[in-house]
Amino acid sequence: MKKYNGLLAEIAREFHIEQGEAESMERWKARIVYSLLGRMAYASLYDHLEEDEELPEDNQSEIMARLNRYNKAKVQIAKKLQRLIL
């Protein structure tokens, strides 16, 4: 467990995510994970297309669909991480 706590603390320092005075450790850890996953989803919007992929005609709807998929994945990943960390 210490290894994961150290990892979360490192992520928190890197992204300036400080624990609030009245915030529980569990909520703070969840906020760190949620923030990191959000940044990863946002960054993936700028990923290069694979060779066999084409740009969609309606870019906005594709971006929304992609964000919805990331939101669903983010929830699943957060639940798995919570079981590992807590």
ABEGO torsion letter per residue (X at the ends): XAAAAAAAAAAAAAAGBBBBAABBAAAAAAAAAAAAAAAAAAAAAABBBBAABBBBABAAAAAAAAAAAAAAAAAAAAAAAAAAAX
